Amino acid sequence: MSQVERLNLSPQHNISRVIKGGWQLAGGHGAIDQAQALADMAAYVGAGITTFDCADIYTGVEELIGAFLRQYRPALQAGDLPPVQVHTKYVPDLSALATLTYADTAAIIERSLTRLGVERLDLVQFHWWDYDTPGYVETAQHLQRLQQAGKIKHVAVTNFDAAHLGEILGAGVVVTSCQVQYSPLDRRPRGDLLALCRERGIWLLCYGTVAGGFLSDRYLGAPEPQEPLENRSLTKYKLIIDDFGGWELFQALLRALRAVADRHDASIATVATRYTLAQERVAAAIVGARHARHLPDTLRLFDFDLTAADLDEINAVIAQASGPQGPVYGLERIKGGKHAGVMKYNLNKE
């Protein structure tokens, strides 16, 4: 088994190229056994996947990671487990955007510090629901002010397109990374955003690399699922499949991924994630497994590289896709649109 690849997101911040996601631990995917969740975290860290992703709006997840850090701190300090990096998010409610102040932002950051039980947040990824509501540049500057006060190590963004990220950079805010949806099904980051990230040395952290589980052997040859789907995640990514070109083209993509996977003794999900990791400026993929039983398959990511022939076979199917088109997270921002209907906008209030 190969070692987990690592990358310097900055000279002061080294991460594993697979990040253990936290959304699946927020309770919306079933009851969470805290003892099992903590043991799973230790298994991931012990295997070399030391970087965690969470958010202020993921119910209970910052607290859960905080409990892990407290429980395993002696092992970390003794060197029995490697150092851990925790990336969280700052997602102010849509209803709060118009009146958001520095004090509001500082209060949420303090809450994350308390939940995680740390003195400084490693990386805070900032999201803004509605570009028509001004304030995202000023709020990014508020995060920079908190960084200067020692509360935040790195300021980052999530779901920002090139134009609006450019405004933040133009205001003098140093942005380390941008978290985006990126997969063989959704290559929207490859446009203006990639060019900006290349120019400014910004890394991409990628979620949705297996499209909520759709990019897996489970769906190869399966009939098209009908509404209602099992959860919001599947609903969200089924819309992406529709934009990609529909179920028939999606099946062609799965067949191409399976052919590549056969050559590397891997799963479709592993090849899909490896494909995303091979893209320019991609630092890491966020893998949202709830249980450590998925760990062996995740670690297979680092046992092989995709060849030029592999990439050509996958890209030949992708070249037939009709979408999704537009800037990063652009479809999801269309008010009243089908993608926006999946979103929950006021989770801090809830």
Protein Blocks (a to p, Z undefined) as FASTA:
>chain_A
ZZdddddfbfklccdfbdcdfklmnopnoccdfklmmmmmmmmmmnopabccddfklghk
lmmmmmmmmmmmmmmmnopaccddddddddddfklmmmgcfklmmmmmmmmmmmnopabd
fbacdddfblklghjlmmmmmmmmmmmnopafbdcdehiafklmmmmmmnopacfbdcdd
ddfklcklmmmmmmmmmmnopacddehklgnolacfklgopacdddddfblklmmmmmmm
mmnnojklmmmmmmmmmmmmmmnopafklmmmmmmmmpghiabdcdfbfbfklmmmmmmm
mmcccdfklmmmmmmmmmmpgbdedjehklmmmghiaklmmpcfblmmZZ
